[in-house]
Amino acid sequence: MPFNEKLIKNNYPLKDLTTFHIGGPADFFFEAETAQDIVDAVNYAKTANLPYFVIGGGSNLVISDKGIAGLVIQNSIKNIKQIDFDNQTITLSTGHMLSELVNTAEKEGFTGAEPFAGIPGSLGGAICGNAGAYGKSISDILLEAEILLSDGVVKTVNKDFFDFSYRTSILKRESHIVLSATFALKQGNPEAIAQEIAQIKATRKTKHPGKEIGCAGSFFKNLPPKPGESRRRAAGEILEKIGAKKISFGGACVYENHANFIINKGNAKASDVRSLAKILIDKVKELYGVELEEEVRYVGRWD
Ligand SMILES: Cc1cc2nc3c(=O)[nH]c(=O)nc-3n(C[C@H](O)[C@H](O)[C@H](O)COP(=O)(O)OP(=O)(O)OC[C@H]3O[C@@H](n4cnc5c(N)ncnc54)[C@H](O)[C@@H]3O)c2cc1C
């Protein structure tokens, strides 16, 4: 079916498409349900000279109160789900949630996806930010992906294309869009897999706010390891030491159970979140001489 411009909505509210429940509208908005929809929407934006931005689960974003200029494309592509038992791979459209990968792997007795249990968001967002937990990142299991390059070409790329490192990839620098992705797993012990997933989900429940509380997960990246050490230093520990849990700004405050989570008390503005983040960054710099860097992404009009 040809691209239907009438499906593009004007001045579309975005806040409830994010887990922070904060932010202004998109000038233009389109929900893509197939890879072709994404290709067409990007072509439309280019022809109309509009910037474009893709969102998945909105769980790693702070959208400006003034909204986002241009076309926001919500990736809801869920039409591909292939399991290759011979090669032990799972291929999914990137509008699927990361939980779909974890659940499918669990169901098929594949091991490798357990550490990602409980991380919200889509597979596209997980690849963009190289999401991870428990010492594993999505780059550890990604094999290849089909991608719409910023020059309009659709092609299959392998993992090296993404230039992954800690919580980042080329997708944070260039406007390529991942359409589907194949993950390499291994045959495992179904009971052990199920047990690990249940355990991880239970642990996350004790540390993280429930869905009713607006947040975007860990706000800052963990700090690089000290010389001679291999593990990153938890940003939450240093934030705990500066008394972050007692600091708030407007409707934004630090979560009582996790000093690296900024939460929306209900009526926070994006500017409150950003101001609170700045206070925390400045205090950590002043007291410990280190610079915290946001893991969340600020998007939209900020000046
Ligand atoms: C309670 C909670 C707990 C969390 N725990 C963790 C955790 O343990 N580990 C962790 O790493 N993160 C965690 N997060 C953060 C977040 O869930 C992840 O970063 C997630 O992978 C983001 O996916 P998303 O679909 O929501 O991305 P979005 O927030 O929608 O977008 C994030 C970025 O990805 C880009 N993007 C989205 N889809 C595509 C695509 N198809 N192609 C190209 N770029 C794309 C967007 O343009 C944007 O730049 C947590 C968040 C919450 C709210």
The ligand as a MOL file (V3000), in Angstrom:
LIG
                    3D

  0  0  0     0  0            999 V3000
M  V30 BEGIN CTAB
M  V30 COUNTS 53 58 0 0 0
M  V30 BEGIN ATOM
M  V30 1 C 12.7010 1.0810 35.2090 0
M  V30 2 C 13.7700 1.1080 34.1230 0
M  V30 3 C 14.8450 0.2450 34.2260 0
M  V30 4 C 15.8490 0.2550 33.2470 0
M  V30 5 N 16.9090 -0.6210 33.3550 0
M  V30 6 C 17.8680 -0.6210 32.4100 0
M  V30 7 C 18.9670 -1.5310 32.4940 0
M  V30 8 O 19.0750 -2.3500 33.4030 0
M  V30 9 N 19.9200 -1.4830 31.5290 0
M  V30 10 C 19.8340 -0.5980 30.4860 0
M  V30 11 O 20.7310 -0.6160 29.6250 0
M  V30 12 N 18.7980 0.2770 30.3850 0
M  V30 13 C 17.8300 0.2830 31.2990 0
M  V30 14 N 16.7910 1.1730 31.2010 0
M  V30 15 C 16.7740 2.1630 30.1190 0
M  V30 16 C 15.9950 1.7210 28.8630 0
M  V30 17 O 15.0070 0.7710 29.1820 0
M  V30 18 C 16.9160 1.1360 27.8010 0
M  V30 19 O 17.8820 2.0950 27.4420 0
M  V30 20 C 16.1300 0.7040 26.5620 0
M  V30 21 O 16.9620 -0.1360 25.8000 0
M  V30 22 C 15.6370 1.8540 25.7020 0
M  V30 23 O 14.7940 1.3230 24.6790 0
M  V30 24 P 13.5610 2.1620 24.1390 0
M  V30 25 O 12.9180 1.4000 23.0610 0
M  V30 26 O 12.6940 2.5840 25.2580 0
M  V30 27 O 14.3180 3.4170 23.5020 0
M  V30 28 P 13.7910 4.9150 23.4100 0
M  V30 29 O 13.8470 5.5270 24.7720 0
M  V30 30 O 12.5230 4.9820 22.6770 0
M  V30 31 O 14.9480 5.5560 22.5130 0
M  V30 32 C 16.2850 5.5630 22.9830 0
M  V30 33 C 17.1940 5.8250 21.7940 0
M  V30 34 O 17.1020 4.7200 20.9000 0
M  V30 35 C 16.8460 5.1850 19.5810 0
M  V30 36 N 16.0900 4.1580 18.8720 0
M  V30 37 C 14.9320 3.5570 19.2510 0
M  V30 38 N 14.5530 2.6520 18.3360 0
M  V30 39 C 15.4800 2.6750 17.3580 0
M  V30 40 C 15.6540 1.9750 16.1260 0
M  V30 41 N 14.7750 1.0390 15.7160 0
M  V30 42 N 16.7260 2.2700 15.3620 0
M  V30 43 C 17.6120 3.2110 15.7520 0
M  V30 44 N 17.5190 3.8980 16.9030 0
M  V30 45 C 16.4640 3.6320 17.6980 0
M  V30 46 C 16.0750 6.4820 19.7850 0
M  V30 47 O 16.1680 7.3000 18.6210 0
M  V30 48 C 16.8000 7.0580 20.9860 0
M  V30 49 O 17.9510 7.7290 20.5800 0
M  V30 50 C 15.7670 1.1660 32.1590 0
M  V30 51 C 14.6630 2.0390 32.0670 0
M  V30 52 C 13.6680 1.9950 33.0430 0
M  V30 53 C 12.4850 2.9260 32.9050 0
M  V30 END ATOM
M  V30 BEGIN BOND
M  V30 1 1 1 2
M  V30 2 1 2 3
M  V30 3 2 2 52
M  V30 4 2 3 4
M  V30 5 1 4 5
M  V30 6 1 4 50
M  V30 7 2 5 6
M  V30 8 1 6 7
M  V30 9 1 6 13
M  V30 10 2 7 8
M  V30 11 1 7 9
M  V30 12 1 9 10
M  V30 13 2 10 11
M  V30 14 1 10 12
M  V30 15 2 12 13
M  V30 16 1 13 14
M  V30 17 1 14 15
M  V30 18 1 14 50
M  V30 19 1 15 16
M  V30 20 1 16 17
M  V30 21 1 16 18
M  V30 22 1 18 19
M  V30 23 1 18 20
M  V30 24 1 20 21
M  V30 25 1 20 22
M  V30 26 1 22 23
M  V30 27 1 23 24
M  V30 28 2 24 25
M  V30 29 1 24 26
M  V30 30 1 24 27
M  V30 31 1 27 28
M  V30 32 2 28 29
M  V30 33 1 28 30
M  V30 34 1 28 31
M  V30 35 1 31 32
M  V30 36 1 32 33
M  V30 37 1 33 34
M  V30 38 1 33 48
M  V30 39 1 34 35
M  V30 40 1 35 36
M  V30 41 1 35 46
M  V30 42 1 36 37
M  V30 43 1 36 45
M  V30 44 2 37 38
M  V30 45 1 38 39
M  V30 46 1 39 40
M  V30 47 2 39 45
M  V30 48 1 40 41
M  V30 49 2 40 42
M  V30 50 1 42 43
M  V30 51 2 43 44
M  V30 52 1 44 45
M  V30 53 1 46 47
M  V30 54 1 46 48
M  V30 55 1 48 49
M  V30 56 2 50 51
M  V30 57 1 51 52
M  V30 58 1 52 53
M  V30 END BOND
M  V30 END CTAB
M  END
